[in-house]
């Protein structure tokens, strides 16, 4: 998980979104907040998923 956190801070947003779209779990992490078309970034440490574009945060189980 350290690797992904590192990449999230270094790689640009579009590259991050492209990578997440290939993940099977990406569909349930689709933001949709106010028409936002980005995917949430999963943060296993805090059980939260955060949208890098609009800042929306979703609590995971
Ligand atoms: Zn969003």
PDB file of the backbone (N, CA, C, O) and the ligand in Angstrom, with CONECT records:
HET     ZN  A 101       1
ATOM      1  N   UNK A   1       0.827  -1.209   0.000  1.00  0.00           N
ATOM      2  CA  UNK A   1       0.000   0.000   0.000  1.00  0.00           C
ATOM      3  C   UNK A   1       0.863   1.262   0.000  1.00  0.00           C
ATOM      4  O   UNK A   1       0.420   2.332  -0.417  1.00  0.00           O
ATOM      5  N   UNK A   2       2.072   1.124   0.463  1.00  0.00           N
ATOM      6  CA  UNK A   2       2.957   2.272   0.440  1.00  0.00           C
ATOM      7  C   UNK A   2       3.218   2.722  -0.985  1.00  0.00           C
ATOM      8  O   UNK A   2       3.349   3.915  -1.259  1.00  0.00           O
ATOM      9  N   UNK A   3       3.293   1.752  -1.891  1.00  0.00           N
ATOM     10  CA  UNK A   3       3.581   2.083  -3.282  1.00  0.00           C
ATOM     11  C   UNK A   3       2.471   2.921  -3.882  1.00  0.00           C
ATOM     12  O   UNK A   3       2.738   3.907  -4.570  1.00  0.00           O
ATOM     13  N   UNK A   4       1.218   2.536  -3.626  1.00  0.00           N
ATOM     14  CA  UNK A   4       0.117   3.278  -4.227  1.00  0.00           C
ATOM     15  C   UNK A   4       0.020   4.679  -3.637  1.00  0.00           C
ATOM     16  O   UNK A   4      -0.248   5.641  -4.357  1.00  0.00           O
ATOM     17  N   UNK A   5       0.232   4.797  -2.356  1.00  0.00           N
ATOM     18  CA  UNK A   5       0.189   6.110  -1.733  1.00  0.00           C
ATOM     19  C   UNK A   5       1.261   7.007  -2.326  1.00  0.00           C
ATOM     20  O   UNK A   5       1.036   8.194  -2.562  1.00  0.00           O
ATOM     21  N   UNK A   6       2.405   6.437  -2.558  1.00  0.00           N
ATOM     22  CA  UNK A   6       3.500   7.196  -3.148  1.00  0.00           C
ATOM     23  C   UNK A   6       3.118   7.678  -4.538  1.00  0.00           C
ATOM     24  O   UNK A   6       3.327   8.842  -4.879  1.00  0.00           O
ATOM     25  N   UNK A   7       2.557   6.778  -5.338  1.00  0.00           N
ATOM     26  CA  UNK A   7       2.195   7.149  -6.701  1.00  0.00           C
ATOM     27  C   UNK A   7       1.091   8.193  -6.720  1.00  0.00           C
ATOM     28  O   UNK A   7       1.106   9.095  -7.558  1.00  0.00           O
ATOM     29  N   UNK A   8       0.140   8.084  -5.812  1.00  0.00           N
ATOM     30  CA  UNK A   8      -0.970   9.029  -5.789  1.00  0.00           C
ATOM     31  C   UNK A   8      -0.478  10.451  -5.595  1.00  0.00           C
ATOM     32  O   UNK A   8      -1.062  11.395  -6.129  1.00  0.00           O
ATOM     33  N   UNK A   9       0.579  10.604  -4.843  1.00  0.00           N
ATOM     34  CA  UNK A   9       1.071  11.943  -4.559  1.00  0.00           C
ATOM     35  C   UNK A   9       2.020  12.441  -5.640  1.00  0.00           C
ATOM     36  O   UNK A   9       2.237  13.645  -5.776  1.00  0.00           O
ATOM     37  N   UNK A  10       2.578  11.527  -6.399  1.00  0.00           N
ATOM     38  CA  UNK A  10       3.585  11.913  -7.383  1.00  0.00           C
ATOM     39  C   UNK A  10       2.993  11.995  -8.787  1.00  0.00           C
ATOM     40  O   UNK A  10       3.230  12.958  -9.517  1.00  0.00           O
ATOM     41  N   UNK A  11       2.220  10.972  -9.155  1.00  0.00           N
ATOM     42  CA  UNK A  11       1.652  10.925 -10.501  1.00  0.00           C
ATOM     43  C   UNK A  11       0.480  11.887 -10.607  1.00  0.00           C
ATOM     44  O   UNK A  11      -0.202  12.150  -9.616  1.00  0.00           O
ATOM     45  N   UNK A  12       0.241  12.415 -11.808  1.00  0.00           N
ATOM     46  CA  UNK A  12      -0.857  13.352 -12.014  1.00  0.00           C
ATOM     47  C   UNK A  12      -2.214  12.699 -11.873  1.00  0.00           C
ATOM     48  O   UNK A  12      -2.324  11.474 -11.853  1.00  0.00           O
ATOM     49  N   UNK A  13      -3.265  13.531 -11.774  1.00  0.00           N
ATOM     50  CA  UNK A  13      -4.609  13.026 -11.545  1.00  0.00           C
ATOM     51  C   UNK A  13      -5.073  12.102 -12.663  1.00  0.00           C
ATOM     52  O   UNK A  13      -5.583  11.015 -12.391  1.00  0.00           O
ATOM     53  N   UNK A  14      -4.908  12.510 -13.895  1.00  0.00           N
ATOM     54  CA  UNK A  14      -5.420  11.712 -15.003  1.00  0.00           C
ATOM     55  C   UNK A  14      -4.775  10.332 -15.034  1.00  0.00           C
ATOM     56  O   UNK A  14      -5.447   9.338 -15.309  1.00  0.00           O
ATOM     57  N   UNK A  15      -3.513  10.269 -14.761  1.00  0.00           N
ATOM     58  CA  UNK A  15      -2.826   8.982 -14.744  1.00  0.00           C
ATOM     59  C   UNK A  15      -3.358   8.112 -13.616  1.00  0.00           C
ATOM     60  O   UNK A  15      -3.490   6.897 -13.766  1.00  0.00           O
ATOM     61  N   UNK A  16      -3.659   8.734 -12.501  1.00  0.00           N
ATOM     62  CA  UNK A  16      -4.193   8.003 -11.358  1.00  0.00           C
ATOM     63  C   UNK A  16      -5.565   7.444 -11.683  1.00  0.00           C
ATOM     64  O   UNK A  16      -5.866   6.299 -11.347  1.00  0.00           O
ATOM     65  N   UNK A  17      -6.397   8.240 -12.332  1.00  0.00           N
ATOM     66  CA  UNK A  17      -7.746   7.801 -12.692  1.00  0.00           C
ATOM     67  C   UNK A  17      -7.673   6.678 -13.718  1.00  0.00           C
ATOM     68  O   UNK A  17      -8.411   5.698 -13.619  1.00  0.00           O
ATOM     69  N   UNK A  18      -6.794   6.812 -14.695  1.00  0.00           N
ATOM     70  CA  UNK A  18      -6.674   5.763 -15.699  1.00  0.00           C
ATOM     71  C   UNK A  18      -6.311   4.432 -15.063  1.00  0.00           C
ATOM     72  O   UNK A  18      -6.842   3.388 -15.441  1.00  0.00           O
ATOM     73  N   UNK A  19      -5.415   4.472 -14.107  1.00  0.00           N
ATOM     74  CA  UNK A  19      -4.976   3.245 -13.475  1.00  0.00           C
ATOM     75  C   UNK A  19      -6.129   2.611 -12.670  1.00  0.00           C
ATOM     76  O   UNK A  19      -6.292   1.391 -12.668  1.00  0.00           O
ATOM     77  N   UNK A  20      -6.914   3.442 -11.998  1.00  0.00           N
ATOM     78  CA  UNK A  20      -7.992   2.913 -11.175  1.00  0.00           C
ATOM     79  C   UNK A  20      -9.109   2.319 -12.029  1.00  0.00           C
ATOM     80  O   UNK A  20      -9.794   1.400 -11.581  1.00  0.00           O
ATOM     81  N   UNK A  21      -9.310   2.822 -13.252  1.00  0.00           N
ATOM     82  CA  UNK A  21     -10.378   2.299 -14.106  1.00  0.00           C
ATOM     83  C   UNK A  21     -10.121   0.856 -14.485  1.00  0.00           C
ATOM     84  O   UNK A  21     -11.054   0.123 -14.814  1.00  0.00           O
ATOM     85  N   UNK A  22      -8.879   0.444 -14.443  1.00  0.00           N
ATOM     86  CA  UNK A  22      -8.578  -0.942 -14.811  1.00  0.00           C
ATOM     87  C   UNK A  22      -8.825  -1.894 -13.644  1.00  0.00           C
ATOM     88  O   UNK A  22      -8.817  -3.112 -13.822  1.00  0.00           O
ATOM     89  N   UNK A  23      -9.040  -1.351 -12.470  1.00  0.00           N
ATOM     90  CA  UNK A  23      -9.246  -2.199 -11.298  1.00  0.00           C
ATOM     91  C   UNK A  23     -10.689  -2.679 -11.241  1.00  0.00           C
ATOM     92  O   UNK A  23     -11.608  -1.905 -11.508  1.00  0.00           O
ATOM     93  N   UNK A  24     -10.896  -3.925 -10.901  1.00  0.00           N
ATOM     94  CA  UNK A  24     -12.234  -4.499 -10.893  1.00  0.00           C
ATOM     95  C   UNK A  24     -13.124  -3.818  -9.857  1.00  0.00           C
ATOM     96  O   UNK A  24     -14.341  -3.761 -10.032  1.00  0.00           O
ATOM     97  N   UNK A  25     -12.541  -3.312  -8.801  1.00  0.00           N
ATOM     98  CA  UNK A  25     -13.327  -2.716  -7.733  1.00  0.00           C
ATOM     99  C   UNK A  25     -13.678  -1.260  -8.024  1.00  0.00           C
ATOM    100  O   UNK A  25     -14.362  -0.613  -7.232  1.00  0.00           O
ATOM    101  N   UNK A  26     -13.218  -0.756  -9.140  1.00  0.00           N
ATOM    102  CA  UNK A  26     -13.403   0.669  -9.435  1.00  0.00           C
ATOM    103  C   UNK A  26     -14.867   1.041  -9.597  1.00  0.00           C
ATOM    104  O   UNK A  26     -15.246   2.170  -9.287  1.00  0.00           O
ATOM    105  N   UNK A  27     -15.689   0.136 -10.069  1.00  0.00           N
ATOM    106  CA  UNK A  27     -17.088   0.483 -10.344  1.00  0.00           C
ATOM    107  C   UNK A  27     -17.816   0.909  -9.082  1.00  0.00           C
ATOM    108  O   UNK A  27     -18.623   1.838  -9.122  1.00  0.00           O
ATOM    109  N   UNK A  28     -17.553   0.259  -7.975  1.00  0.00           N
ATOM    110  CA  UNK A  28     -18.252   0.653  -6.754  1.00  0.00           C
ATOM    111  C   UNK A  28     -17.623   1.870  -6.105  1.00  0.00           C
ATOM    112  O   UNK A  28     -18.131   2.379  -5.105  1.00  0.00           O
ATOM    113  N   UNK A  29     -16.530   2.335  -6.665  1.00  0.00           N
ATOM    114  CA  UNK A  29     -15.882   3.522  -6.130  1.00  0.00           C
ATOM    115  C   UNK A  29     -16.063   4.712  -7.062  1.00  0.00           C
ATOM    116  O   UNK A  29     -15.336   5.701  -6.974  1.00  0.00           O
ATOM    117  N   UNK A  30     -17.045   4.602  -7.958  1.00  0.00           N
ATOM    118  CA  UNK A  30     -17.317   5.712  -8.854  1.00  0.00           C
ATOM    119  C   UNK A  30     -17.950   6.854  -8.072  1.00  0.00           C
ATOM    120  O   UNK A  30     -18.887   6.629  -7.306  1.00  0.00           O
ATOM    121  N   UNK A  31     -17.462   8.061  -8.248  1.00  0.00           N
ATOM    122  CA  UNK A  31     -17.862   9.181  -7.392  1.00  0.00           C
ATOM    123  C   UNK A  31     -19.321   9.605  -7.620  1.00  0.00           C
ATOM    124  O   UNK A  31     -20.156   9.451  -6.729  1.00  0.00           O
ATOM    125  N   UNK A  32     -19.628  10.136  -8.810  1.00  0.00           N
ATOM    126  CA  UNK A  32     -20.984  10.577  -9.175  1.00  0.00           C
ATOM    127  C   UNK A  32     -21.491  11.765  -8.358  1.00  0.00           C
ATOM    128  O   UNK A  32     -22.628  12.196  -8.550  1.00  0.00           O
ATOM    129  N   UNK A  33     -20.681  12.296  -7.461  1.00  0.00           N
ATOM    130  CA  UNK A  33     -21.134  13.421  -6.657  1.00  0.00           C
ATOM    131  C   UNK A  33     -21.298  14.662  -7.520  1.00  0.00           C
ATOM    132  O   UNK A  33     -20.329  15.137  -8.111  1.00  0.00           O
ATOM    133  N   UNK A  34     -22.512  15.192  -7.599  1.00  0.00           N
ATOM    134  CA  UNK A  34     -22.791  16.388  -8.402  1.00  0.00           C
ATOM    135  C   UNK A  34     -22.296  16.217  -9.837  1.00  0.00           C
ATOM    136  O   UNK A  34     -21.776  17.157 -10.438  1.00  0.00           O
ATOM    137  N   UNK A  35     -22.462  15.011 -10.379  1.00  0.00           N
ATOM    138  CA  UNK A  35     -22.057  14.763 -11.761  1.00  0.00           C
ATOM    139  C   UNK A  35     -20.573  14.530 -11.930  1.00  0.00           C
ATOM    140  O   UNK A  35     -20.080  14.483 -13.057  1.00  0.00           O
ATOM    141  N   UNK A  36     -19.862  14.385 -10.851  1.00  0.00           N
ATOM    142  CA  UNK A  36     -18.426  14.132 -10.927  1.00  0.00           C
ATOM    143  C   UNK A  36     -18.190  12.780 -11.591  1.00  0.00           C
ATOM    144  O   UNK A  36     -18.839  11.793 -11.247  1.00  0.00           O
ATOM    145  N   UNK A  37     -17.271  12.739 -12.532  1.00  0.00           N
ATOM    146  CA  UNK A  37     -17.020  11.510 -13.282  1.00  0.00           C
ATOM    147  C   UNK A  37     -15.698  10.878 -12.898  1.00  0.00           C
ATOM    148  O   UNK A  37     -15.092  10.164 -13.697  1.00  0.00           O
ATOM    149  N   UNK A  38     -15.251  11.134 -11.692  1.00  0.00           N
ATOM    150  CA  UNK A  38     -13.980  10.573 -11.244  1.00  0.00           C
ATOM    151  C   UNK A  38     -14.216   9.330 -10.382  1.00  0.00           C
ATOM    152  O   UNK A  38     -15.349   9.006 -10.025  1.00  0.00           O
ATOM    153  N   UNK A  39     -13.142   8.662 -10.066  1.00  0.00           N
ATOM    154  CA  UNK A  39     -13.219   7.511  -9.173  1.00  0.00           C
ATOM    155  C   UNK A  39     -12.583   7.854  -7.832  1.00  0.00           C
ATOM    156  O   UNK A  39     -11.606   8.599  -7.761  1.00  0.00           O
ATOM    157  N   UNK A  40     -13.150   7.302  -6.787  1.00  0.00           N
ATOM    158  CA  UNK A  40     -12.600   7.531  -5.461  1.00  0.00           C
ATOM    159  C   UNK A  40     -11.303   6.757  -5.289  1.00  0.00           C
ATOM    160  O   UNK A  40     -11.123   5.678  -5.855  1.00  0.00           O
ATOM    161  N   UNK A  41     -10.418   7.320  -4.508  1.00  0.00           N
ATOM    162  CA  UNK A  41      -9.173   6.625  -4.191  1.00  0.00           C
ATOM    163  C   UNK A  41      -9.342   5.919  -2.853  1.00  0.00           C
ATOM    164  O   UNK A  41      -9.615   6.549  -1.831  1.00  0.00           O
ATOM    165  N   UNK A  42      -9.177   4.612  -2.879  1.00  0.00           N
ATOM    166  CA  UNK A  42      -9.356   3.826  -1.660  1.00  0.00           C
ATOM    167  C   UNK A  42      -8.174   4.011  -0.715  1.00  0.00           C
ATOM    168  O   UNK A  42      -7.013   3.943  -1.117  1.00  0.00           O
ATOM    169  N   UNK A  43      -8.506   4.245   0.551  1.00  0.00           N
ATOM    170  CA  UNK A  43      -7.467   4.397   1.561  1.00  0.00           C
ATOM    171  C   UNK A  43      -7.690   3.336   2.632  1.00  0.00           C
ATOM    172  O   UNK A  43      -8.419   3.573   3.595  1.00  0.00           O
ATOM    173  N   UNK A  44      -7.071   2.173   2.474  1.00  0.00           N
ATOM    174  CA  UNK A  44      -7.280   1.044   3.390  1.00  0.00           C
ATOM    175  C   UNK A  44      -6.951   1.375   4.836  1.00  0.00           C
ATOM    176  O   UNK A  44      -7.556   0.805   5.744  1.00  0.00           O
ATOM    177  N   UNK A  45      -6.029   2.263   5.070  1.00  0.00           N
ATOM    178  CA  UNK A  45      -5.608   2.582   6.433  1.00  0.00           C
ATOM    179  C   UNK A  45      -6.757   3.195   7.236  1.00  0.00           C
ATOM    180  O   UNK A  45      -6.879   2.952   8.437  1.00  0.00           O
ATOM    181  N   UNK A  46      -7.591   3.981   6.576  1.00  0.00           N
ATOM    182  CA  UNK A  46      -8.663   4.684   7.272  1.00  0.00           C
ATOM    183  C   UNK A  46     -10.044   4.181   6.886  1.00  0.00           C
ATOM    184  O   UNK A  46     -11.049   4.692   7.380  1.00  0.00           O
ATOM    185  N   UNK A  47     -10.109   3.167   5.993  1.00  0.00           N
ATOM    186  CA  UNK A  47     -11.394   2.639   5.518  1.00  0.00           C
ATOM    187  C   UNK A  47     -12.231   3.729   4.872  1.00  0.00           C
ATOM    188  O   UNK A  47     -13.457   3.734   4.981  1.00  0.00           O
ATOM    189  N   UNK A  48     -11.566   4.640   4.205  1.00  0.00           N
ATOM    190  CA  UNK A  48     -12.261   5.712   3.507  1.00  0.00           C
ATOM    191  C   UNK A  48     -11.875   5.702   2.035  1.00  0.00           C
ATOM    192  O   UNK A  48     -10.783   5.280   1.655  1.00  0.00           O
ATOM    193  N   UNK A  49     -12.810   6.181   1.221  1.00  0.00           N
ATOM    194  CA  UNK A  49     -12.511   6.367  -0.194  1.00  0.00           C
ATOM    195  C   UNK A  49     -12.694   7.846  -0.502  1.00  0.00           C
ATOM    196  O   UNK A  49     -13.754   8.409  -0.230  1.00  0.00           O
ATOM    197  N   UNK A  50     -11.683   8.470  -1.060  1.00  0.00           N
ATOM    198  CA  UNK A  50     -11.698   9.912  -1.275  1.00  0.00           C
ATOM    199  C   UNK A  50     -11.608  10.233  -2.757  1.00  0.00           C
ATOM    200  O   UNK A  50     -10.794   9.655  -3.478  1.00  0.00           O
ATOM    201  N   UNK A  51     -12.447  11.158  -3.208  1.00  0.00           N
ATOM    202  CA  UNK A  51     -12.383  11.599  -4.592  1.00  0.00           C
ATOM    203  C   UNK A  51     -11.285  12.654  -4.731  1.00  0.00           C
ATOM    204  O   UNK A  51     -11.327  13.674  -4.045  1.00  0.00           O
ATOM    205  N   UNK A  52     -10.310  12.427  -5.603  1.00  0.00           N
ATOM    206  CA  UNK A  52      -9.214  13.379  -5.765  1.00  0.00           C
ATOM    207  C   UNK A  52      -9.637  14.648  -6.482  1.00  0.00           C
ATOM    208  O   UNK A  52      -8.904  15.637  -6.469  1.00  0.00           O
ATOM    209  N   UNK A  53     -10.818  14.638  -7.113  1.00  0.00           N
ATOM    210  CA  UNK A  53     -11.267  15.797  -7.890  1.00  0.00           C
ATOM    211  C   UNK A  53     -12.148  16.721  -7.063  1.00  0.00           C
ATOM    212  O   UNK A  53     -11.858  17.912  -6.951  1.00  0.00           O
ATOM    213  N   UNK A  54     -13.230  16.184  -6.477  1.00  0.00           N
ATOM    214  CA  UNK A  54     -14.169  17.041  -5.753  1.00  0.00           C
ATOM    215  C   UNK A  54     -14.001  16.937  -4.241  1.00  0.00           C
ATOM    216  O   UNK A  54     -14.579  17.728  -3.496  1.00  0.00           O
ATOM    217  N   UNK A  55     -13.209  15.961  -3.783  1.00  0.00           N
ATOM    218  CA  UNK A  55     -12.949  15.857  -2.351  1.00  0.00           C
ATOM    219  C   UNK A  55     -13.989  15.066  -1.585  1.00  0.00           C
ATOM    220  O   UNK A  55     -13.939  15.003  -0.357  1.00  0.00           O
ATOM    221  N   UNK A  56     -14.938  14.459  -2.296  1.00  0.00           N
ATOM    222  CA  UNK A  56     -15.957  13.677  -1.623  1.00  0.00           C
ATOM    223  C   UNK A  56     -15.331  12.472  -0.916  1.00  0.00           C
ATOM    224  O   UNK A  56     -14.458  11.805  -1.470  1.00  0.00           O
ATOM    225  N   UNK A  57     -15.785  12.200   0.312  1.00  0.00           N
ATOM    226  CA  UNK A  57     -15.253  11.084   1.079  1.00  0.00           C
ATOM    227  C   UNK A  57     -16.363  10.104   1.407  1.00  0.00           C
ATOM    228  O   UNK A  57     -17.424  10.489   1.898  1.00  0.00           O
ATOM    229  N   UNK A  58     -16.110   8.840   1.133  1.00  0.00           N
ATOM    230  CA  UNK A  58     -17.114   7.808   1.393  1.00  0.00           C
ATOM    231  C   UNK A  58     -16.584   6.814   2.413  1.00  0.00           C
ATOM    232  O   UNK A  58     -15.462   6.318   2.303  1.00  0.00           O
ATOM    233  N   UNK A  59     -17.414   6.535   3.405  1.00  0.00           N
ATOM    234  CA  UNK A  59     -17.027   5.545   4.426  1.00  0.00           C
ATOM    235  C   UNK A  59     -17.254   4.142   3.887  1.00  0.00           C
ATOM    236  O   UNK A  59     -18.324   3.831   3.365  1.00  0.00           O
ATOM    237  N   UNK A  60     -16.255   3.312   4.016  1.00  0.00           N
ATOM    238  CA  UNK A  60     -16.377   1.928   3.574  1.00  0.00           C
ATOM    239  C   UNK A  60     -16.670   1.031   4.764  1.00  0.00           C
ATOM    240  O   UNK A  60     -16.450   1.413   5.914  1.00  0.00           O
ATOM    241  N   UNK A  61     -17.162  -0.144   4.482  1.00  0.00           N
ATOM    242  CA  UNK A  61     -17.476  -1.083   5.559  1.00  0.00           C
ATOM    243  C   UNK A  61     -16.206  -1.662   6.158  1.00  0.00           C
ATOM    244  O   UNK A  61     -16.273  -2.474   7.080  1.00  0.00           O
TER     245      UNK A  61
HETATM  246 ZN    ZN A 101     -15.776  13.422  -7.207  1.00  0.00          ZN
END
